[in-house]
C-alpha cells in the first residue's frame, strides 16, 4: 500500500506554490510514495485580492481538514506575515479541532516550508512559530537539518531556506525561487517522504 504524503500550502503570489510543486516531485521520486498537492481556502474577498494584484488561484484542489486524516505524512507551506504563517493557513489549522480531539494526526511526520519578503522577514521565526501547531496535534516535526549539504552553506547568491525547511525570498514579489531554492525544496520532499515511508513500515 502506497505511503501518502500531502503537500499542503497557501500561496498568494505563486512563490510558495512553486516550492510546493518541487517538493511534490521530490516526494514522488521515492519508490512507493504517493505525493499530492493541496491548497487551503482563501479567506480574502476577490475585491481585496484584486487590490493586492494577486493572480488567480491554480486548479490544485482545495483541502478540507478531514482530508488530512488520510495522509501518512505532510509538508506544510505558507508565506510569512509579520514573522508568522499567513492567516489563511492559520485559519485552516484552526479548523482541525475535530482531528485534534480524536488524535488522528498524532505521530505523523510533518515538515514546513515558507516564503518571506526579505532576509530579516521571518525565515526562521515563521518556522519556529509554526511548530506549535504540530506540537498540539502530537505530530513529529521533521526538519531537514543540514542534509542538503553544500547548498546549505551557499554565500555567493541569495538563498532562502534553513535547517527548518525549504524557503525563498520574494522581494517585491517579482523574484521567483532560484534553481538552488528549488533544489532544496526537491530535497525536502524526498527526505520527508523517505522518513514517512520508514515510519509507516515500522508501525
Backbone as a printed PyTorch tensor [residue, N CA C, xyz], in Angstrom:
tensor([[[  0.8460,  -1.1930,   0.0000],
         [  0.0000,   0.0000,   0.0000],
         [  0.8840,   1.2450,   0.0000]],

        [[  0.5820,   2.1860,  -0.8700],
         [  1.4200,   3.3810,  -1.0160],
         [  1.4360,   4.2430,   0.2400]],

        [[  2.5610,   4.8750,   0.4660],
         [  2.7040,   5.8470,   1.5460],
         [  2.2150,   7.1840,   0.9950]],

        [[  1.2610,   7.8100,   1.6740],
         [  0.6770,   9.0570,   1.1810],
         [  1.3080,  10.2700,   1.8630]],

        [[  1.8910,  11.1410,   1.0460],
         [  2.4520,  12.3920,   1.5580],
         [  1.6760,  13.5420,   0.9220]],

        [[  1.0990,  14.3870,   1.7620],
         [  0.3310,  15.5360,   1.2770],
         [  1.1740,  16.8060,   1.4190]],

        [[  1.2930,  17.5560,   0.3460],
         [  1.9490,  18.8520,   0.3840],
         [  0.8280,  19.8790,   0.3900]],

        [[  0.6250,  20.5130,   1.5330],
         [ -0.4930,  21.4170,   1.7480],
         [  0.0460,  22.8370,   1.8940]],

        [[ -0.4980,  23.7720,   1.1120],
         [  0.0900,  25.1110,   1.1250],
         [ -0.9420,  26.2120,   0.8910]],

        [[ -0.5150,  27.4290,   1.2020],
         [ -1.2430,  28.6250,   0.7930],
         [ -0.2520,  29.5010,   0.0570]],

        [[ -0.6600,  30.0260,  -1.0850],
         [  0.2180,  30.8870,  -1.8700],
         [ -0.5870,  32.0280,  -2.4710]],

        [[ -0.1820,  33.2570,  -2.1910],
         [ -0.8950,  34.3960,  -2.7530],
         [ -0.3550,  34.8030,  -4.1160]],

        [[  0.9770,  34.8280,  -4.2460],
         [  1.5840,  35.3020,  -5.4950],
         [  2.3290,  34.2130,  -6.2790]],

        [[  2.3050,  32.9790,  -5.7750],
         [  2.8960,  31.8730,  -6.5260],
         [  4.2490,  31.3930,  -6.0470]],

        [[  4.8790,  32.0950,  -5.1130],
         [  6.2060,  31.6950,  -4.6340],
         [  6.1590,  30.3730,  -3.8590]],

        [[  5.2130,  30.2860,  -2.9310],
         [  5.0790,  29.0630,  -2.1390],
         [  4.6140,  27.9100,  -3.0260]],

        [[  3.7240,  28.1970,  -3.9600],
         [  3.2390,  27.1490,  -4.8710],
         [  4.3850,  26.5670,  -5.6960]],

        [[  5.3040,  27.4280,  -6.1270],
         [  6.4580,  26.9650,  -6.9110],
         [  7.2980,  25.9840,  -6.0880]],

        [[  7.5290,  26.3150,  -4.8220],
         [  8.2720,  25.4140,  -3.9380],
         [  7.4820,  24.1230,  -3.7260]],

        [[  6.1680,  24.2500,  -3.5440],
         [  5.3130,  23.0770,  -3.2980],
         [  5.3910,  22.0770,  -4.4480]],

        [[  5.3880,  22.5950,  -5.6630],
         [  5.4580,  21.7160,  -6.8370],
         [  6.7640,  20.9260,  -6.8420]],

        [[  7.8490,  21.5740,  -6.4360],
         [  9.1450,  20.8970,  -6.4130],
         [  9.2150,  19.8960,  -5.2670]],

        [[  8.6120,  20.2360,  -4.1440],
         [  8.5640,  19.3170,  -3.0060],
         [  7.7720,  18.0670,  -3.3860]],

        [[  6.6790,  18.2570,  -4.1260],
         [  5.9020,  17.1030,  -4.5790],
         [  6.7340,  16.1850,  -5.4680]],

        [[  7.4990,  16.7890,  -6.3730],
         [  8.3620,  15.9960,  -7.2580],
         [  9.3760,  15.1970,  -6.4390]],

        [[  9.9480,  15.8440,  -5.4340],
         [ 10.9250,  15.1720,  -4.5930],
         [ 10.3080,  14.0070,  -3.8340]],

        [[  9.1200,  14.2310,  -3.2770],
         [  8.4370,  13.1740,  -2.5270],
         [  8.0450,  12.0240,  -3.4450]],

        [[  7.5750,  12.3550,  -4.6420],
         [  7.1400,  11.3270,  -5.6040],
         [  8.3040,  10.5150,  -6.1540]],

        [[  9.5300,  11.0350,  -5.9940],
         [ 10.6980,  10.3100,  -6.5020],
         [ 11.0670,   9.1240,  -5.6140]],

        [[ 10.4590,   9.0630,  -4.4300],
         [ 10.7060,   7.9380,  -3.5210],
         [  9.7540,   6.8080,  -3.8800]],

        [[ 10.3160,   5.6410,  -4.1490],
         [  9.5080,   4.4870,  -4.5500],
         [  8.4590,   4.1460,  -3.5010]],

        [[  7.2340,   3.9300,  -3.9560],
         [  6.1620,   3.5450,  -3.0420],
         [  5.4740,   4.7170,  -2.3660]],

        [[  5.8490,   5.9380,  -2.7660],
         [  5.2360,   7.1320,  -2.1670],
         [  4.3130,   7.8090,  -3.1710]],

        [[  3.1230,   8.1330,  -2.6980],
         [  2.1330,   8.8580,  -3.4970],
         [  2.0720,  10.2760,  -2.9370]],

        [[  2.5410,  11.2520,  -3.7130],
         [  2.5810,  12.6360,  -3.2480],
         [  1.4890,  13.4610,  -3.9150]],

        [[  0.7660,  14.2280,  -3.1260],
         [ -0.3520,  15.0060,  -3.6670],
         [ -0.3130,  16.4500,  -3.1820]],

        [[ -0.5670,  17.3730,  -4.1060],
         [ -0.6290,  18.7990,  -3.7810],
         [ -2.0470,  19.2010,  -3.3870]],

        [[ -2.1370,  20.0220,  -2.3420],
         [ -3.4110,  20.5970,  -1.9200],
         [ -3.1710,  22.0640,  -1.5610]],

        [[ -4.1720,  22.9050,  -1.7870],
         [ -4.0770,  24.2710,  -1.2790],
         [ -5.2090,  24.5220,  -0.2860]],

        [[ -4.9930,  25.4420,   0.6420],
         [ -6.0260,  25.7550,   1.6250],
         [ -6.9130,  26.8740,   1.0800]],

        [[ -8.0690,  27.0160,   1.6680],
         [ -9.0480,  28.0070,   1.2160],
         [ -8.5520,  29.4380,   1.3860]],

        [[ -8.9380,  30.2630,   0.4470],
         [ -8.6600,  31.6980,   0.5470],
         [ -9.6730,  32.3150,   1.5110]],

        [[ -9.2160,  33.2660,   2.3050],
         [-10.1240,  33.9230,   3.2430],
         [-10.4140,  35.3680,   2.8360]],

        [[ -9.6730,  35.8900,   1.8620],
         [ -9.8800,  37.2630,   1.4080],
         [-10.8720,  37.3040,   0.2510]],

        [[-11.5770,  38.3960,   0.1220],
         [-12.5460,  38.5400,  -0.9590],
         [-11.8380,  38.8000,  -2.2860]],

        [[-12.5390,  38.5580,  -3.3710],
         [-11.9840,  38.8120,  -4.7060],
         [-11.6130,  40.2860,  -4.8560]],

        [[-12.4150,  41.1530,  -4.2410],
         [-12.1550,  42.5910,  -4.3150],
         [-10.8100,  42.9380,  -3.6740]],

        [[-10.5840,  42.3890,  -2.4860],
         [ -9.3260,  42.6570,  -1.7790],
         [ -8.1500,  42.0600,  -2.5390]],

        [[ -8.3180,  40.8440,  -3.0300],
         [ -7.2480,  40.1920,  -3.7890],
         [ -6.9050,  40.9990,  -5.0450]],

        [[ -7.9330,  41.5670,  -5.6510],
         [ -7.7200,  42.3880,  -6.8340],
         [ -6.8930,  43.6210,  -6.5140]],

        [[ -7.1960,  44.2340,  -5.3910],
         [ -6.4550,  45.4270,  -4.9670],
         [ -5.0050,  45.0930,  -4.6120]],

        [[ -4.7890,  43.8380,  -4.2370],
         [ -3.4360,  43.3920,  -3.8850],
         [ -2.6920,  42.8370,  -5.1060]],

        [[ -3.3420,  42.8970,  -6.2630],
         [ -2.7740,  42.3960,  -7.5260],
         [ -2.3990,  40.9170,  -7.4640]],

        [[ -3.1970,  40.1520,  -6.7240],
         [ -2.9490,  38.7100,  -6.6110],
         [ -3.4600,  37.9990,  -7.8600]],

        [[ -2.6700,  37.1180,  -8.4490],
         [ -3.1150,  36.3720,  -9.6340],
         [ -4.1880,  35.3520,  -9.2550]],

        [[ -4.9290,  34.8360, -10.2320],
         [ -5.9500,  33.8100,  -9.9440],
         [ -5.3030,  32.5600,  -9.3500]],

        [[ -6.0530,  31.8350,  -8.5500],
         [ -5.5560,  30.6050,  -7.9570],
         [ -5.4200,  29.5190,  -9.0340]],

        [[ -4.5110,  28.5860,  -8.7990],
         [ -4.3330,  27.4680,  -9.7220],
         [ -5.4640,  26.4590,  -9.5080]],

        [[ -5.4530,  25.3850, -10.2990],
         [ -6.5180,  24.3810, -10.1860],
         [ -6.1730,  23.2550,  -9.2050]],

        [[ -5.1620,  23.4690,  -8.3830],
         [ -4.8300,  22.4870,  -7.3380],
         [ -6.0320,  22.3940,  -6.3910]],

        [[ -6.4860,  21.1830,  -6.0600],
         [ -7.6820,  21.0520,  -5.2170],
         [ -7.5300,  21.6910,  -3.8390]],

        [[ -8.6620,  22.1880,  -3.3360],
         [ -8.6930,  22.8060,  -2.0060],
         [ -8.9630,  21.7160,  -0.9710]],

        [[ -8.1470,  21.6890,   0.0630],
         [ -8.2450,  20.6450,   1.0770],
         [ -9.2410,  21.0120,   2.1680]],

        [[ -9.8350,  19.9960,   2.7760],
         [-10.6640,  20.1890,   3.9660],
         [ -9.9030,  19.5640,   5.1280]],

        [[-10.1590,  19.9910,   6.3550],
         [ -9.4450,  19.4090,   7.4950],
         [ -9.4950,  17.8760,   7.5270]],

        [[-10.6520,  17.3010,   7.2400],
         [-10.7900,  15.8420,   7.3090],
         [ -9.9260,  15.1030,   6.2980]],

        [[ -9.5600,  15.7820,   5.2050],
         [ -8.6840,  15.1500,   4.2140],
         [ -7.3270,  14.7980,   4.8120]],

        [[ -6.9100,  15.5530,   5.8130],
         [ -5.5950,  15.3220,   6.4270],
         [ -5.4730,  13.9290,   7.0310]],

        [[ -6.5760,  13.4190,   7.5320],
         [ -6.5580,  12.1180,   8.2050],
         [ -6.1150,  10.9870,   7.2800]],

        [[ -6.2730,  11.1700,   5.9670],
         [ -5.9430,  10.1160,   5.0080],
         [ -4.4470,   9.9940,   4.7260]],

        [[ -3.6740,  11.0350,   5.0890],
         [ -2.2480,  11.0390,   4.7580],
         [ -1.3830,  10.4080,   5.8430]],

        [[ -0.2140,   9.9360,   5.4100],
         [  0.7570,   9.3570,   6.3500],
         [  1.7710,  10.3960,   6.8000]],

        [[  1.9470,  11.4510,   6.0000],
         [  2.9090,  12.4940,   6.3330],
         [  2.5890,  13.7610,   5.5640]],

        [[  3.1760,  14.8770,   6.0050],
         [  2.8360,  16.1670,   5.4210],
         [  4.0450,  17.0790,   5.2430]],

        [[  3.8990,  18.0190,   4.3030],
         [  4.8080,  19.1580,   4.2320],
         [  3.8980,  20.3700,   4.0650]],

        [[  3.9260,  21.2660,   5.0340],
         [  3.0510,  22.4310,   5.0570],
         [  3.8110,  23.6800,   4.6280]],

        [[  3.2240,  24.4630,   3.7150],
         [  3.9060,  25.6520,   3.2180],
         [  3.0420,  26.9000,   3.2450]],

        [[  3.6680,  28.0340,   3.5330],
         [  2.9270,  29.2960,   3.6340],
         [  3.8700,  30.4860,   3.5370]],

        [[  3.3220,  31.6360,   3.1140],
         [  4.1210,  32.8540,   3.1330],
         [  4.1680,  33.4050,   4.5550]],

        [[  5.1080,  34.2740,   4.8060],
         [  5.2480,  34.9050,   6.1170],
         [  4.4150,  36.1770,   6.1970]],

        [[  3.7710,  36.3500,   7.3360],
         [  3.0810,  37.5990,   7.6380],
         [  3.5680,  38.0580,   9.0110]],

        [[  4.3970,  39.0950,   9.0240],
         [  4.9410,  39.6150,  10.2790],
         [  5.6190,  38.5230,  11.1110]],

        [[  6.4130,  37.6990,  10.4450],
         [  7.2100,  36.6880,  11.1400],
         [  6.5000,  35.4030,  11.4900]],

        [[  5.2660,  35.2510,  11.0270],
         [  4.4910,  34.0470,  11.3130],
         [  3.7850,  33.5790,  10.0430]],

        [[  3.1450,  32.4110,  10.1020],
         [  2.4060,  31.9110,   8.9420],
         [  1.2540,  32.8380,   8.5910]],

        [[  0.8360,  32.8180,   7.3500],
         [ -0.2710,  33.6550,   6.8950],
         [ -1.5740,  33.2570,   7.5850]],

        [[ -2.4960,  34.2130,   7.6830],
         [ -3.7800,  33.9770,   8.3460],
         [ -4.5860,  32.8910,   7.6490]],

        [[ -4.4390,  32.7740,   6.3320],
         [ -5.1950,  31.7560,   5.5920],
         [ -4.8300,  30.3500,   6.0630]],

        [[ -3.5290,  30.1270,   6.2560],
         [ -3.1170,  28.7890,   6.7040],
         [ -3.4760,  28.5740,   8.1690]],

        [[ -3.3530,  29.6280,   8.9620],
         [ -3.7290,  29.5170,  10.3800],
         [ -5.2170,  29.2180,  10.5070]],

        [[ -6.0310,  29.8470,   9.6570],
         [ -7.4750,  29.5930,   9.6930],
         [ -7.7740,  28.1310,   9.3790]],

        [[ -7.0210,  27.5750,   8.4350],
         [ -7.2000,  26.1590,   8.0990],
         [ -6.8590,  25.2760,   9.3030]],

        [[ -5.7310,  25.5510,   9.9300],
         [ -5.3260,  24.7440,  11.0800],
         [ -6.2800,  24.9260,  12.2610]],

        [[ -6.8390,  26.1260,  12.3860],
         [ -7.8090,  26.3690,  13.4600],
         [ -9.0560,  25.5050,  13.2970]],

        [[ -9.2830,  25.0340,  12.0720],
         [-10.4720,  24.2210,  11.7990],
         [-10.2180,  22.7270,  11.9910]],

        [[ -9.0260,  22.3710,  12.5030],
         [ -8.6870,  20.9440,  12.6730],
         [ -8.9520,  20.4400,  14.0930]],

        [[ -9.8000,  21.1480,  14.8260],
         [-10.1000,  20.7500,  16.2080],
         [-10.6410,  19.3370,  16.3340]],

        [[-11.4570,  18.9390,  15.3720],
         [-12.0230,  17.5870,  15.4100],
         [-10.9450,  16.5300,  15.3000]],

        [[ -9.9510,  16.7750,  14.4390],
         [ -8.8330,  15.8380,  14.2930],
         [ -7.9880,  15.8170,  15.5690]],

        [[ -7.8610,  16.9800,  16.1950],
         [ -7.0970,  17.0780,  17.4490],
         [ -7.7900,  16.2880,  18.5570]],

        [[ -9.1010,  16.4320,  18.6660],
         [ -9.8440,  15.7290,  19.7170],
         [ -9.7160,  14.2190,  19.5810]],

        [[ -9.6720,  13.7360,  18.3510],
         [ -9.5990,  12.2900,  18.1110],
         [ -8.1680,  11.8150,  17.8460]],

        [[ -7.2110,  12.7400,  17.9400],
         [ -5.7830,  12.4240,  17.7990],
         [ -5.4480,  11.7260,  16.4720]],

        [[ -6.1120,  12.1310,  15.4190],
         [ -5.9030,  11.4640,  14.1300],
         [ -4.6030,  11.8460,  13.4360]],

        [[ -3.9650,  12.9310,  13.8830],
         [ -2.7010,  13.3370,  13.2710],
         [ -1.5010,  13.0270,  14.1690]],

        [[ -1.7680,  12.5530,  15.3590],
         [ -0.6950,  12.2560,  16.3080],
         [  0.2560,  11.2010,  15.7520]],

        [[  1.5380,  11.4540,  15.8850],
         [  2.5520,  10.5080,  15.4480],
         [  2.8920,  10.5810,  13.9710]],

        [[  2.2250,  11.4670,  13.2370],
         [  2.5140,  11.5860,  11.8060],
         [  3.5980,  12.6440,  11.5770]],

        [[  4.5640,  12.3650,  10.6960],
         [  5.6410,  13.3200,  10.4320],
         [  5.1780,  14.5030,   9.5880]],

        [[  5.7540,  15.6690,   9.8710],
         [  5.3980,  16.8630,   9.1060],
         [  6.5870,  17.8120,   9.0150]],

        [[  6.7690,  18.3710,   7.8360],
         [  7.7940,  19.3810,   7.6220],
         [  7.1300,  20.6830,   7.2190]],

        [[  7.9030,  21.7710,   7.1650],
         [  7.3560,  23.0650,   6.7890],
         [  8.2800,  23.7850,   5.8130]],

        [[  7.6930,  24.6390,   4.9810],
         [  8.4740,  25.4790,   4.0730],
         [  7.7740,  26.8160,   3.9590]],

        [[  8.4570,  27.8250,   3.4220],
         [  7.9300,  29.1820,   3.5590],
         [  8.5630,  30.1480,   2.5740]],

        [[  7.9410,  31.3110,   2.4550],
         [  8.4470,  32.3930,   1.6180],
         [  8.3730,  33.6820,   2.4240]],

        [[  9.4350,  34.4750,   2.3890],
         [  9.4120,  35.7710,   3.0570],
         [  9.8590,  36.8510,   2.0770]],

        [[  9.5490,  38.0880,   2.4140],
         [  9.8850,  39.1830,   1.5240],
         [ 11.3430,  39.5960,   1.5670]],

        [[ 11.9660,  39.4310,   2.7400],
         [ 13.3510,  39.8940,   2.8880],
         [ 14.1170,  38.9880,   3.8380]],

        [[ 15.4240,  39.2050,   3.9230],
         [ 16.2740,  38.3280,   4.7390],
         [ 15.9290,  38.3960,   6.2220]],

        [[ 15.4690,  39.5410,   6.6810],
         [ 15.0720,  39.6470,   8.0850],
         [ 13.5780,  39.4950,   8.2630]],

        [[ 12.9100,  38.9650,   7.2360],
         [ 11.4480,  38.9310,   7.2300],
         [ 10.7870,  37.7670,   7.9250]],

        [[ 11.5680,  36.8440,   8.4780],
         [ 10.9420,  35.7560,   9.2220],
         [ 11.2160,  34.3630,   8.7130]],

        [[ 12.3140,  34.1560,   7.9970],
         [ 12.6250,  32.8050,   7.5050],
         [ 12.6820,  31.7890,   8.6490]],

        [[ 13.2220,  32.1850,   9.7810],
         [ 13.2930,  31.2380,  10.8990],
         [ 12.1550,  31.4010,  11.8950]],

        [[ 11.7050,  32.6500,  12.1410],
         [ 10.6090,  32.8130,  13.1110],
         [  9.3160,  32.2020,  12.5880]],

        [[  9.1080,  32.2320,  11.2890],
         [  7.9010,  31.6220,  10.7110],
         [  7.9090,  30.1210,  10.9730]],

        [[  9.0660,  29.5110,  10.8060],
         [  9.1930,  28.0780,  11.0620],
         [  9.0160,  27.7740,  12.5530]],

        [[  9.6800,  28.5430,  13.3810],
         [  9.6210,  28.3110,  14.8260],
         [  8.1960,  28.4360,  15.3700]],

        [[  7.4890,  29.4710,  14.9340],
         [  6.1290,  29.6660,  15.4430],
         [  5.1480,  28.6580,  14.8620]],

        [[  5.4580,  28.1100,  13.6840],
         [  4.5720,  27.1090,  13.0750],
         [  4.6520,  25.7670,  13.8020]],

        [[  5.7790,  25.5150,  14.4370],
         [  5.9690,  24.2320,  15.1260],
         [  4.9150,  24.0100,  16.2090]],

        [[  4.4230,  25.1010,  16.8230],
         [  3.4150,  24.9500,  17.8830],
         [  2.1710,  24.2320,  17.3780]],

        [[  1.8270,  24.4570,  16.1200],
         [  0.6440,  23.8040,  15.5480],
         [  0.8410,  22.2890,  15.4940]],

        [[  2.0530,  21.8800,  15.1260],
         [  2.3540,  20.4500,  15.0340],
         [  2.3770,  19.8080,  16.4210]],

        [[  2.9620,  20.5340,  17.3630],
         [  3.1000,  20.0210,  18.7300],
         [  1.7410,  19.6980,  19.3450]],

        [[  0.7800,  20.5890,  19.1820],
         [ -0.5310,  20.3710,  19.8000],
         [ -1.2710,  19.1950,  19.1870]],

        [[ -0.9200,  18.8510,  17.9600],
         [ -1.5200,  17.6780,  17.3160],
         [ -0.7200,  16.4110,  17.6210]],

        [[  0.4360,  16.5640,  18.2600],
         [  1.2650,  15.3960,  18.5410],
         [  1.9960,  14.8870,  17.3130]],

        [[  2.1370,  15.7670,  16.3160],
         [  2.8400,  15.3700,  15.1000],
         [  4.3460,  15.4070,  15.3260]],

        [[  5.0870,  14.7410,  14.4590],
         [  6.5430,  14.6840,  14.5710],
         [  7.1460,  15.6860,  13.5940]],

        [[  7.7560,  16.7470,  14.1170],
         [  8.3610,  17.7490,  13.2500],
         [  9.6300,  17.1760,  12.6220]],

        [[  9.7110,  17.2530,  11.3020],
         [ 10.8700,  16.7380,  10.5780],
         [ 11.5910,  17.9010,   9.8890]],

        [[ 12.6440,  18.4370,  10.5050],
         [ 13.4300,  19.4780,   9.8520],
         [ 14.3830,  18.8150,   8.8660]],

        [[ 14.9250,  19.5860,   7.9290],
         [ 15.8840,  18.9770,   7.0130],
         [ 17.3080,  19.0710,   7.5460]],

        [[ 17.4780,  19.8390,   8.6320],
         [ 18.8230,  19.9700,   9.1880],
         [ 19.7940,  20.4690,   8.1280]],

        [[ 20.9600,  19.8400,   8.0500],
         [ 21.9410,  20.2120,   7.0310],
         [ 22.1210,  19.0940,   6.0040]],

        [[ 21.0530,  18.2910,   5.8300],
         [ 21.1240,  17.1580,   4.9090],
         [ 21.2100,  17.5850,   3.4450]],

        [[ 20.9560,  18.8610,   3.1620],
         [ 21.0530,  19.3580,   1.7870],
         [ 22.5140,  19.6070,   1.4030]],

        [[ 23.4010,  19.4370,   2.3670],
         [ 24.8350,  19.5190,   2.0730],
         [ 25.3410,  20.9120,   1.7700]],

        [[ 26.1880,  21.0040,   0.7370],
         [ 26.8570,  22.2590,   0.4020],
         [ 25.8750,  23.3890,   0.1190]],

        [[ 24.6990,  23.0500,  -0.3650],
         [ 23.6980,  24.0650,  -0.6690],
         [ 23.2630,  24.8560,   0.5440]],

        [[ 23.4540,  24.2810,   1.7480],
         [ 23.0920,  24.9780,   2.9770],
         [ 24.0770,  26.0920,   3.3050]],

        [[ 25.2530,  26.0260,   2.7340],
         [ 26.3100,  26.9750,   3.0720],
         [ 26.5730,  28.0080,   1.9720]],

        [[ 25.6680,  28.0670,   0.9950],
         [ 25.8190,  28.9980,  -0.1200],
         [ 25.8430,  30.4510,   0.3680]],

        [[ 26.8860,  31.1880,  -0.0100],
         [ 27.0080,  32.5840,   0.4090],
         [ 27.1540,  33.5430,  -0.7800]],

        [[ 27.3050,  33.0100,  -1.9650],
         [ 27.5450,  33.8510,  -3.1370],
         [ 26.2580,  34.3440,  -3.8020]],

        [[ 25.1410,  33.7190,  -3.4810],
         [ 23.8690,  34.1440,  -4.0550],
         [ 22.7930,  34.1440,  -2.9790]],

        [[ 21.7430,  34.8950,  -3.2270],
         [ 20.6310,  34.9500,  -2.2860],
         [ 19.9550,  33.5760,  -2.2520]],

        [[ 19.7660,  33.0380,  -1.0580],
         [ 19.1060,  31.7330,  -0.9320],
         [ 18.2740,  31.6820,   0.3390]],

        [[ 17.0090,  31.3870,   0.1740],
         [ 16.1370,  31.2120,   1.3190],
         [ 16.2910,  29.8090,   1.8800]],

        [[ 15.4870,  29.5060,   2.8730],
         [ 15.5540,  28.1830,   3.4950],
         [ 16.5100,  28.1580,   4.6550]],

        [[ 16.4190,  27.1100,   5.4450],
         [ 17.2370,  26.9610,   6.6430],
         [ 17.1530,  25.5040,   7.0830]],

        [[ 17.8060,  25.1430,   8.1970],
         [ 17.6670,  23.7710,   8.6830],
         [ 16.2170,  23.3840,   8.9930]],

        [[ 15.3530,  24.3850,   9.1540],
         [ 13.9470,  24.1040,   9.4540],
         [ 13.1870,  23.6050,   8.2260]],

        [[ 13.5800,  24.0810,   7.0470],
         [ 12.8800,  23.6780,   5.8380],
         [ 13.2270,  24.5670,   4.6630]],

        [[ 12.7240,  24.2170,   3.4960],
         [ 12.9970,  24.9930,   2.2860],
         [ 12.3160,  26.3520,   2.3630]],

        [[ 12.9030,  27.3260,   1.6670],
         [ 12.3200,  28.6590,   1.6810],
         [ 12.8000,  29.4780,   0.5060]],

        [[ 12.1390,  30.5950,   0.2950],
         [ 12.5430,  31.5060,  -0.7670],
         [ 12.3110,  32.9370,  -0.3270]],

        [[ 12.9660,  33.8620,  -1.0050],
         [ 12.7570,  35.2880,  -0.7770],
         [ 11.9770,  35.8460,  -1.9590]],

        [[ 10.8690,  36.5050,  -1.6720],
         [ 10.0240,  37.0510,  -2.7330],
         [ 10.4150,  38.4700,  -3.1290]],

        [[ 11.1290,  39.1590,  -2.2440],
         [ 11.4840,  40.5400,  -2.5270],
         [ 10.2300,  41.3780,  -2.6950]],

        [[ 10.1550,  42.1510,  -3.7730],
         [  8.9580,  42.9600,  -4.0280],
         [  7.8630,  42.1390,  -4.7020]],

        [[  8.0950,  40.8500,  -4.8150],
         [  7.1250,  39.9460,  -5.4440],
         [  7.5550,  39.4720,  -6.8140]],

        [[  8.5010,  40.1790,  -7.4070],
         [  8.9290,  39.8270,  -8.7710],
         [  9.9520,  38.6970,  -8.7900]],

        [[ 10.6290,  38.4560,  -7.6720],
         [ 11.6460,  37.3920,  -7.6240],
         [ 10.9740,  36.0470,  -7.3650]],

        [[ 11.2240,  35.0830,  -8.2230],
         [ 10.7010,  33.7300,  -8.0340],
         [ 11.8210,  32.8340,  -7.4980]],

        [[ 11.4790,  31.6650,  -6.9370],
         [ 12.5090,  30.7910,  -6.3760],
         [ 13.6280,  30.4870,  -7.3700]],

        [[ 14.8600,  30.5300,  -6.8810],
         [ 16.0310,  30.2470,  -7.7080],
         [ 16.1910,  28.7420,  -7.8940]],

        [[ 17.0800,  28.3530,  -8.7770],
         [ 17.3440,  26.9310,  -9.0060],
         [ 17.8160,  26.2510,  -7.7240]],

        [[ 18.6320,  26.9520,  -6.9540],
         [ 19.1430,  26.3860,  -5.7020],
         [ 18.0170,  26.2160,  -4.6850]],

        [[ 17.1370,  27.1950,  -4.6070],
         [ 16.0000,  27.0940,  -3.6840],
         [ 15.0650,  25.9650,  -4.1070]],

        [[ 14.8750,  25.7990,  -5.4010],
         [ 14.0260,  24.7140,  -5.8990],
         [ 14.6750,  23.3530,  -5.6360]],

        [[ 15.9880,  23.3000,  -5.7510],
         [ 16.7050,  22.0480,  -5.4780],
         [ 16.5660,  21.6640,  -4.0110]],

        [[ 16.6020,  22.6660,  -3.1390],
         [ 16.4210,  22.3950,  -1.7110],
         [ 15.0030,  21.9070,  -1.4330]],

        [[ 14.0320,  22.4770,  -2.1450],
         [ 12.6460,  22.0470,  -1.9820],
         [ 12.4760,  20.5880,  -2.4320]],

        [[ 13.0750,  20.2430,  -3.5640],
         [ 13.0290,  18.8580,  -4.0560],
         [ 13.6430,  17.9300,  -3.0040]],

        [[ 14.7720,  18.3460,  -2.4510],
         [ 15.4460,  17.5500,  -1.4240],
         [ 14.5380,  17.3580,  -0.2090]],

        [[ 13.8680,  18.4210,   0.2090],
         [ 12.9930,  18.3110,   1.3770],
         [ 11.8780,  17.3080,   1.1360]],

        [[ 11.2660,  17.3670,  -0.0440],
         [ 10.2050,  16.4210,  -0.3560],
         [ 10.6850,  14.9840,  -0.3230]],

        [[ 11.8430,  14.7590,  -0.9190],
         [ 12.4210,  13.4140,  -0.9610],
         [ 12.7950,  12.9290,   0.4400]],

        [[ 13.3770,  13.8280,   1.2220],
         [ 13.8330,  13.4940,   2.5770],
         [ 12.6570,  13.1280,   3.4910]],

        [[ 11.6340,  13.9640,   3.4840],
         [ 10.4760,  13.7140,   4.3560],
         [  9.6840,  12.4910,   3.8910]],

        [[  9.5950,  12.3030,   2.5850],
         [  8.8860,  11.1250,   2.0650],
         [  9.5810,   9.8460,   2.5040]],

        [[ 10.9160,   9.8670,   2.4820],
         [ 11.6760,   8.6920,   2.9170],
         [ 11.4370,   8.3600,   4.3760]],

        [[ 11.4070,   9.3950,   5.2100],
         [ 11.1660,   9.1920,   6.6450],
         [  9.7340,   8.7230,   6.8880]],

        [[  8.7910,   9.3040,   6.1640],
         [  7.3820,   8.9150,   6.3030],
         [  7.1960,   7.4480,   5.9370]],

        [[  7.8630,   7.0300,   4.8650],
         [  7.7810,   5.6420,   4.4140],
         [  8.3280,   4.6830,   5.4830]],

        [[  9.4610,   5.0540,   6.0780],
         [ 10.0570,   4.2190,   7.1320],
         [  9.1500,   4.1170,   8.3440]],

        [[  8.5650,   5.2370,   8.7320],
         [  7.6880,   5.2210,   9.9140],
         [  6.4500,   4.3880,   9.6740]],

        [[  5.9050,   4.4840,   8.4750],
         [  4.7070,   3.6980,   8.1610],
         [  5.0350,   2.2020,   8.1740]],

        [[  6.2120,   1.8560,   7.6380],
         [  6.6040,   0.4430,   7.5900],
         [  6.8270,  -0.1300,   8.9820]],

        [[  7.2440,   0.7490,   9.9030],
         [  7.5560,   0.2910,  11.2600],
         [  6.3130,   0.2250,  12.1580]],

        [[  5.2210,   0.8450,  11.6830],
         [  4.0140,   0.9180,  12.5120],
         [  3.3410,  -0.4480,  12.6660]]])
